[in-house]
């Protein structure tokens, strides 16, 4: 029984071919392509408003040099948002519950922000490793600590997203299993458990949106330090 709870996190395969790439590309089919109309329909208007709002929130703390990353960060935000929300549907697979995928997104983007800072302002980027006014005996220890905290950032990004989504999916499956198991014997308790399941589902929808925003927001903050 315990193993079956984790089967939902296994990448589905068809004829030995992993379907995780299809599940990652499917959200892009839900976006409306641009056309020559000013306002094609209400859904595309809502989509344009959402993209504008996300871009504004992400680009406000950055200077003009950081605005070059607007397309990358906004596209990443929309991709994570749609993948997380589609993963809450029944009989679906959530690619962002895989640590390998989250690390594949976090590490290259974090490395790009770091290399941008080392190229544009190497002195300021290296200066973050040693706070001003540090006593001389503490300099080696602080450099090691700051270097470790710098290198652990992409791991923290990937683990945070994976852990939050995995925990939510496991809770939903556990409570739904308890609801079905209690229905024949204790229908009143089963109804109460179902109400908890509905509230947890609403909470997971909020978590899916918040985690996508936090992932991209932290990347933008890392970029802000290096430009």
C-alpha positions as a Markdown table, in Angstrom:
| # | Residue | x | y | z |
|---|---|---|---|---|
| 1 | Unk | 0.0 | 0.0 | 0.0 |
| 2 | Unk | 2.8 | 2.4 | 0.8 |
| 3 | Unk | 4.5 | 1.8 | -2.5 |
| 4 | Unk | 1.3 | 2.6 | -4.4 |
| 5 | Unk | 1.1 | 6.1 | -2.9 |
| 6 | Unk | 4.4 | 6.9 | -4.7 |
| 7 | Unk | 3.5 | 5.3 | -8.0 |
| 8 | Unk | 1.9 | 8.6 | -9.1 |
| 9 | Unk | 5.4 | 10.2 | -9.1 |
| 10 | Unk | 6.8 | 7.6 | -11.5 |
| 11 | Unk | 7.2 | 8.9 | -15.1 |
| 12 | Unk | 4.6 | 7.2 | -17.3 |
| 13 | Unk | 5.9 | 5.3 | -20.3 |
| 14 | Unk | 4.4 | 4.1 | -23.5 |
| 15 | Unk | 6.2 | 1.3 | -25.4 |
| 16 | Unk | 9.2 | 2.0 | -23.2 |
| 17 | Unk | 9.3 | 5.7 | -24.1 |
| 18 | Unk | 8.9 | 8.2 | -21.2 |
| 19 | Unk | 6.0 | 10.6 | -21.7 |
| 20 | Unk | 7.4 | 13.3 | -19.4 |
| 21 | Unk | 8.3 | 15.4 | -22.5 |
| 22 | Unk | 4.8 | 15.3 | -23.8 |
| 23 | Unk | 3.4 | 16.3 | -20.4 |
| 24 | Unk | 5.9 | 19.2 | -20.3 |
| 25 | Unk | 4.9 | 20.4 | -23.8 |
| 26 | Unk | 1.2 | 20.0 | -23.4 |
| 27 | Unk | 0.7 | 23.2 | -21.4 |
| 28 | Unk | 2.0 | 25.2 | -24.3 |
| 29 | Unk | -0.9 | 24.0 | -26.4 |
| 30 | Unk | -3.3 | 25.8 | -24.1 |
| 31 | Unk | -1.8 | 29.2 | -24.8 |
| 32 | Unk | -3.4 | 31.3 | -27.5 |
| 33 | Unk | -1.1 | 32.1 | -30.4 |
| 34 | Unk | -0.8 | 35.8 | -31.4 |
| 35 | Unk | -2.8 | 37.0 | -34.4 |
| 36 | Unk | -3.5 | 40.2 | -36.2 |
| 37 | Unk | -6.6 | 41.0 | -34.1 |
| 38 | Unk | -6.5 | 43.6 | -31.3 |
| 39 | Unk | -8.6 | 41.6 | -28.9 |
| 40 | Unk | -9.4 | 38.1 | -30.3 |
| 41 | Unk | -11.5 | 36.8 | -27.4 |
| 42 | Unk | -12.0 | 37.0 | -23.7 |
| 43 | Unk | -9.6 | 34.2 | -22.8 |
| 44 | Unk | -6.8 | 35.7 | -24.8 |
| 45 | Unk | -7.5 | 39.0 | -23.1 |
| 46 | Unk | -7.3 | 37.3 | -19.7 |
| 47 | Unk | -4.1 | 35.6 | -20.8 |
| 48 | Unk | -2.5 | 38.9 | -21.9 |
| 49 | Unk | -3.5 | 40.5 | -18.7 |
| 50 | Unk | -2.0 | 37.7 | -16.6 |
| 51 | Unk | 1.3 | 37.7 | -18.6 |
| 52 | Unk | 1.5 | 41.5 | -18.2 |
| 53 | Unk | 0.9 | 41.3 | -14.5 |
| 54 | Unk | 3.5 | 38.6 | -14.0 |
| 55 | Unk | 6.1 | 40.5 | -16.1 |
| 56 | Unk | 5.4 | 43.7 | -14.1 |
| 57 | Unk | 5.8 | 41.9 | -10.8 |
| 58 | Unk | 9.1 | 40.2 | -11.8 |
| 59 | Unk | 10.7 | 43.2 | -13.6 |
| 60 | Unk | 9.8 | 45.9 | -11.0 |
| 61 | Unk | 12.8 | 45.3 | -8.7 |
| 62 | Unk | 15.3 | 45.0 | -11.6 |
| 63 | Unk | 17.0 | 47.8 | -13.5 |
| 64 | Unk | 17.0 | 48.1 | -17.3 |
| 65 | Unk | 19.8 | 45.6 | -17.8 |
| 66 | Unk | 17.6 | 43.0 | -16.1 |
| 67 | Unk | 14.7 | 43.6 | -18.4 |
| 68 | Unk | 16.5 | 41.5 | -21.0 |
| 69 | Unk | 15.4 | 38.5 | -18.9 |
| 70 | Unk | 11.7 | 39.4 | -19.1 |
| 71 | Unk | 10.9 | 36.8 | -21.8 |
| 72 | Unk | 12.8 | 34.0 | -20.1 |
| 73 | Unk | 11.4 | 34.6 | -16.6 |
| 74 | Unk | 7.8 | 35.2 | -17.8 |
| 75 | Unk | 7.9 | 32.1 | -20.0 |
| 76 | Unk | 9.3 | 30.0 | -17.1 |
| 77 | Unk | 6.6 | 31.3 | -14.8 |
| 78 | Unk | 3.8 | 30.4 | -17.2 |
| 79 | Unk | 5.3 | 27.0 | -17.8 |
| 80 | Unk | 5.6 | 26.1 | -14.1 |
| 81 | Unk | 2.2 | 27.6 | -13.3 |
| 82 | Unk | 0.4 | 25.5 | -16.0 |
| 83 | Unk | 2.3 | 22.3 | -15.2 |
| 84 | Unk | 1.6 | 22.6 | -11.5 |
| 85 | Unk | -2.1 | 23.3 | -12.1 |
| 86 | Unk | -2.6 | 20.6 | -14.7 |
| 87 | Unk | -0.9 | 18.1 | -12.4 |
| 88 | Unk | -3.8 | 18.5 | -9.9 |
| 89 | Unk | -6.3 | 17.0 | -12.4 |
| 90 | Unk | -7.2 | 13.3 | -11.9 |
| 91 | Unk | -5.1 | 10.7 | -13.8 |
| 92 | Unk | -2.4 | 13.2 | -14.7 |
| 93 | Unk | 1.3 | 13.4 | -14.2 |
| 94 | Unk | 3.1 | 16.4 | -12.7 |
| 95 | Unk | 6.7 | 16.7 | -14.1 |
| 96 | Unk | 7.6 | 19.2 | -11.4 |
| 97 | Unk | 7.5 | 16.5 | -8.7 |
| 98 | Unk | 10.7 | 15.2 | -10.3 |
| 99 | Unk | 13.8 | 16.6 | -8.7 |
| 100 | Unk | 15.8 | 16.0 | -11.8 |
| 101 | Unk | 13.5 | 18.2 | -13.9 |
| 102 | Unk | 13.5 | 21.0 | -11.3 |
| 103 | Unk | 17.3 | 20.9 | -11.0 |
| 104 | Unk | 17.5 | 21.0 | -14.8 |
| 105 | Unk | 15.6 | 24.2 | -14.7 |
| 106 | Unk | 17.2 | 25.8 | -11.6 |
| 107 | Unk | 20.9 | 25.0 | -12.2 |
| 108 | Unk | 21.4 | 26.5 | -15.7 |
| 109 | Unk | 19.4 | 29.7 | -14.9 |
| 110 | Unk | 21.2 | 30.2 | -11.6 |
| 111 | Unk | 24.5 | 29.6 | -13.3 |
| 112 | Unk | 23.6 | 32.2 | -16.0 |
| 113 | Unk | 22.8 | 34.8 | -13.4 |
| 114 | Unk | 26.1 | 34.1 | -11.6 |
| 115 | Unk | 28.2 | 34.3 | -14.9 |
| 116 | Unk | 26.4 | 37.5 | -15.8 |
| 117 | Unk | 27.6 | 39.0 | -12.5 |
| 118 | Unk | 31.1 | 37.7 | -12.9 |
| 119 | Unk | 31.3 | 39.2 | -16.4 |
| 120 | Unk | 29.7 | 42.6 | -15.8 |
| 121 | Unk | 30.9 | 43.4 | -12.3 |
| 122 | Unk | 33.4 | 40.8 | -11.0 |
| 123 | Unk | 34.5 | 42.8 | -8.0 |
| 124 | Unk | 31.0 | 43.3 | -6.7 |
| 125 | Unk | 30.0 | 39.7 | -7.3 |
| 126 | Unk | 33.0 | 38.4 | -5.4 |
| 127 | Unk | 32.5 | 41.0 | -2.7 |
| 128 | Unk | 29.3 | 39.2 | -1.6 |
| 129 | Unk | 31.5 | 36.4 | -0.4 |
| 130 | Unk | 33.1 | 38.6 | 2.3 |
| 131 | Unk | 31.0 | 41.2 | 4.1 |
| 132 | Unk | 32.6 | 44.5 | 4.8 |
| 133 | Unk | 34.2 | 44.9 | 8.2 |
| 134 | Unk | 34.7 | 41.2 | 8.9 |
| 135 | Unk | 37.4 | 40.5 | 11.5 |
| 136 | Unk | 40.6 | 39.0 | 10.0 |
| 137 | Unk | 40.4 | 35.6 | 11.9 |
| 138 | Unk | 36.9 | 35.0 | 10.6 |
| 139 | Unk | 37.7 | 35.7 | 6.9 |
| 140 | Unk | 38.4 | 32.1 | 5.8 |
| 141 | Unk | 35.4 | 30.7 | 7.6 |
| 142 | Unk | 33.0 | 33.3 | 6.2 |
| 143 | Unk | 34.3 | 32.8 | 2.7 |
| 144 | Unk | 33.6 | 29.1 | 3.0 |
| 145 | Unk | 30.2 | 29.7 | 4.5 |
| 146 | Unk | 29.2 | 32.3 | 1.8 |
| 147 | Unk | 30.5 | 30.1 | -1.0 |
| 148 | Unk | 28.5 | 27.1 | 0.3 |
| 149 | Unk | 25.4 | 29.2 | 0.6 |
| 150 | Unk | 25.9 | 30.4 | -3.0 |
| 151 | Unk | 26.4 | 27.0 | -4.4 |
| 152 | Unk | 23.5 | 25.5 | -2.6 |
| 153 | Unk | 21.0 | 28.0 | -4.1 |
| 154 | Unk | 20.0 | 25.9 | -7.2 |
| 155 | Unk | 19.6 | 22.8 | -4.9 |
| 156 | Unk | 17.3 | 24.8 | -2.6 |
| 157 | Unk | 15.2 | 26.0 | -5.6 |
| 158 | Unk | 14.7 | 22.4 | -6.9 |
| 159 | Unk | 14.1 | 20.8 | -3.6 |
| 160 | Unk | 11.6 | 23.4 | -2.4 |
| 161 | Unk | 9.5 | 23.0 | -5.5 |
| 162 | Unk | 9.7 | 19.2 | -5.5 |
| 163 | Unk | 9.0 | 18.9 | -1.7 |
| 164 | Unk | 6.0 | 21.2 | -1.7 |
| 165 | Unk | 4.3 | 19.6 | -4.7 |
| 166 | Unk | 5.1 | 16.0 | -3.6 |
| 167 | Unk | 3.8 | 16.6 | -0.1 |
| 168 | Unk | 0.5 | 18.1 | -1.4 |
| 169 | Unk | -0.1 | 15.2 | -3.8 |
| 170 | Unk | 0.6 | 12.6 | -1.1 |
| 171 | Unk | -1.8 | 14.3 | 1.3 |
| 172 | Unk | -4.6 | 14.4 | -1.3 |
| 173 | Unk | -4.1 | 10.8 | -2.1 |
| 174 | Unk | -4.0 | 9.7 | 1.6 |
| 175 | Unk | -7.2 | 11.7 | 2.4 |
| 176 | Unk | -9.0 | 10.5 | -0.7 |
| 177 | Unk | -8.1 | 6.9 | 0.1 |
| 178 | Unk | -9.4 | 7.4 | 3.7 |
| 179 | Unk | -12.6 | 8.9 | 2.4 |
| 180 | Unk | -13.4 | 5.9 | 0.2 |
| 181 | Unk | -12.4 | 3.4 | 2.9 |
| 182 | Unk | -14.6 | 5.0 | 5.5 |
| 183 | Unk | -17.7 | 5.5 | 3.3 |
| 184 | Unk | -19.2 | 2.0 | 3.8 |
| 185 | Unk | -18.7 | 1.9 | 7.6 |
| 186 | Unk | -18.7 | 5.5 | 8.8 |
| 187 | Unk | -20.5 | 7.7 | 6.2 |
| 188 | Unk | -20.6 | 10.7 | 8.5 |
| 189 | Unk | -16.8 | 10.6 | 9.1 |
| 190 | Unk | -16.4 | 10.1 | 5.4 |
| 191 | Unk | -18.3 | 13.2 | 4.6 |
| 192 | Unk | -16.2 | 15.2 | 7.0 |
| 193 | Unk | -13.1 | 13.8 | 5.4 |
| 194 | Unk | -14.4 | 14.7 | 2.0 |
| 195 | Unk | -14.9 | 18.3 | 3.2 |
| 196 | Unk | -11.3 | 18.3 | 4.4 |
| 197 | Unk | -10.2 | 17.0 | 1.0 |
| 198 | Unk | -12.0 | 19.8 | -0.8 |
| 199 | Unk | -10.3 | 22.4 | 1.4 |
| 200 | Unk | -7.0 | 20.7 | 0.8 |
| 201 | Unk | -7.5 | 20.8 | -2.9 |
| 202 | Unk | -8.1 | 24.5 | -2.8 |
| 203 | Unk | -5.0 | 24.9 | -0.7 |
| 204 | Unk | -3.0 | 22.9 | -3.2 |
| 205 | Unk | -4.2 | 25.1 | -6.1 |
| 206 | Unk | -2.8 | 28.0 | -4.1 |
| 207 | Unk | 0.4 | 26.2 | -3.4 |
| 208 | Unk | 0.9 | 25.3 | -7.0 |
| 209 | Unk | 0.6 | 29.0 | -8.0 |
| 210 | Unk | 2.7 | 30.3 | -5.1 |
| 211 | Unk | 5.5 | 27.8 | -5.7 |
| 212 | Unk | 5.8 | 28.7 | -9.4 |
| 213 | Unk | 5.9 | 32.4 | -8.4 |
| 214 | Unk | 8.5 | 31.8 | -5.7 |
| 215 | Unk | 10.7 | 29.8 | -8.0 |
| 216 | Unk | 10.9 | 32.5 | -10.6 |
| 217 | Unk | 11.0 | 35.3 | -8.0 |
| 218 | Unk | 14.1 | 33.9 | -6.4 |
| 219 | Unk | 15.8 | 33.6 | -9.7 |
| 220 | Unk | 15.0 | 37.3 | -10.4 |
| 221 | Unk | 16.4 | 38.2 | -7.0 |
| 222 | Unk | 19.6 | 36.3 | -7.8 |
| 223 | Unk | 19.7 | 38.2 | -11.0 |
| 224 | Unk | 19.3 | 41.5 | -9.2 |
| 225 | Unk | 22.4 | 40.8 | -7.1 |
| 226 | Unk | 24.5 | 40.3 | -10.2 |
| 227 | Unk | 23.5 | 43.2 | -12.4 |
